[in-house]
Amino acid sequence: MSADMSKVYPWIKSVISDGGTSFITAFADNGQEGRRYPISEDIPWHVFGEDVGVFYVFDNGDRFTMAQYSMLPEGTTEDELYETACRNLWNDVEFHIQQANYGGWGVICGGNFEASSILLLNIMNTIGEQYGDDFYFAVPARDMMVTAAVGNEEQLKGLEQIIENIFTDGDCPLSKTIFKWEYKGG
């Protein structure tokens, strides 16, 4: 019996490759690399950036379960899984885009899916509209997606400081990478 596809969501995780094997990397709250978990061939995922991967979880009400191919309806493609998970995320989670104290913008949605918001074009384009241009973004923790305007050194320093703070003494560090979103206009 397959899992309920109306409850599958994209989940951003830190990944690392070592000797041809990919691992989910867990960081300790002090930002030091903790355990590495080998990624099973039964787990659907893809690379988003140099150290970030898109995985899938099923919401079981009181916990999340990592999706496996064996849980999916027969014949489900990777594209269908991605599209379904992103659609569920957009439909089921209430996102708020708010200005941060350093002048950039961030996403708030309850603590589980802020990092996953980078997969939603509506969210990314709305932030692009706020800047009116390209912007940098980062997912330093599962519950954080923060941005800075390209060309605004003060905002970029604020973004870098947030990342440093998360990896120094934050909760659930995820990635130090700063990505760039190319805003295509409204």
Solvent accessible surface area in square Angstrom, and as a share of the most:
residue,aa,sasa,rsa
1,M,242,1.08
2,S,49,0.32
3,A,32,0.24
4,D,84,0.43
5,M,38,0.17
6,S,61,0.40
7,K,88,0.37
8,V,0,0.00
9,Y,9,0.03
10,P,0,0.00
11,W,26,0.09
12,I,5,0.03
13,K,55,0.23
14,S,5,0.03
15,V,11,0.06
16,I,58,0.30
17,S,83,0.54
18,D,75,0.39
19,G,84,0.80
20,G,85,0.81
21,T,60,0.35
22,S,29,0.19
23,F,34,0.14
24,I,17,0.09
25,T,9,0.05
26,A,39,0.30
27,F,52,0.22
28,A,45,0.35
29,D,81,0.42
30,N,83,0.43
31,G,9,0.09
32,Q,118,0.52
33,E,79,0.35
34,G,39,0.37
35,R,159,0.58
36,R,85,0.31
37,Y,89,0.34
38,P,93,0.59
39,I,23,0.12
40,S,56,0.36
41,E,173,0.78
42,D,44,0.23
43,I,26,0.13
44,P,0,0.00
45,W,56,0.20
46,H,70,0.31
47,V,92,0.53
48,F,70,0.29
49,G,15,0.15
50,E,151,0.68
51,D,36,0.19
52,V,0,0.00
53,G,0,0.00
54,V,0,0.00
55,F,0,0.00
56,Y,4,0.01
57,V,5,0.03
58,F,8,0.03
59,D,46,0.24
60,N,68,0.35
61,G,73,0.70
62,D,128,0.67
63,R,146,0.53
64,F,66,0.27
65,T,42,0.24
66,M,49,0.22
67,A,0,0.00
68,Q,68,0.30
69,Y,88,0.33
70,S,88,0.57
71,M,50,0.22
72,L,17,0.09
73,P,47,0.30
74,E,181,0.81
75,G,67,0.64
76,T,33,0.19
77,T,72,0.42
78,E,81,0.36
79,D,103,0.53
80,E,85,0.38
81,L,1,0.00
82,Y,65,0.25
83,E,100,0.45
84,T,23,0.14
85,A,0,0.00
86,C,15,0.09
87,R,130,0.47
88,N,16,0.08
89,L,0,0.00
90,W,113,0.40
91,N,101,0.52
92,D,81,0.42
93,V,26,0.15
94,E,124,0.55
95,F,30,0.13
96,H,80,0.36
97,I,42,0.22
98,Q,94,0.42
99,Q,109,0.48
100,A,29,0.22
101,N,157,0.80
102,Y,30,0.11
103,G,20,0.19
104,G,0,0.00
105,W,45,0.16
106,G,9,0.09
107,V,6,0.03
108,I,87,0.44
109,C,19,0.12
110,G,74,0.71
111,G,20,0.19
112,N,56,0.29
113,F,14,0.06
114,E,6,0.03
115,A,3,0.02
116,S,2,0.01
117,S,0,0.00
118,I,5,0.03
119,L,17,0.08
120,L,10,0.05
121,L,116,0.57
122,N,78,0.40
123,I,7,0.03
124,M,1,0.00
125,N,53,0.27
126,T,50,0.29
127,I,0,0.00
128,G,0,0.00
129,E,99,0.44
130,Q,88,0.39
131,Y,41,0.16
132,G,54,0.52
133,D,80,0.42
134,D,31,0.16
135,F,0,0.00
136,Y,54,0.21
137,F,5,0.02
138,A,0,0.00
139,V,0,0.00
140,P,0,0.00
141,A,0,0.00
142,R,84,0.30
143,D,63,0.33
144,M,48,0.21
145,M,1,0.00
146,V,12,0.07
147,T,0,0.00
148,A,0,0.00
149,A,17,0.13
150,V,52,0.30
151,G,70,0.68
152,N,54,0.28
153,E,110,0.49
154,E,136,0.61
155,Q,22,0.10
156,L,34,0.17
157,K,132,0.56
158,G,14,0.13
159,L,0,0.00
160,E,83,0.37
161,Q,98,0.44
162,I,36,0.18
163,I,10,0.05
164,E,96,0.43
165,N,74,0.38
166,I,21,0.11
167,F,13,0.06
168,T,74,0.43
169,D,115,0.60
170,G,15,0.15
171,D,86,0.45
172,C,52,0.31
173,P,9,0.06
174,L,12,0.06
175,S,1,0.01
176,K,117,0.50
177,T,24,0.14
178,I,58,0.29
179,F,28,0.12
180,K,105,0.44
181,W,50,0.18
182,E,103,0.46
183,Y,37,0.14
184,K,167,0.71
185,G,37,0.35
186,G,107,1.03
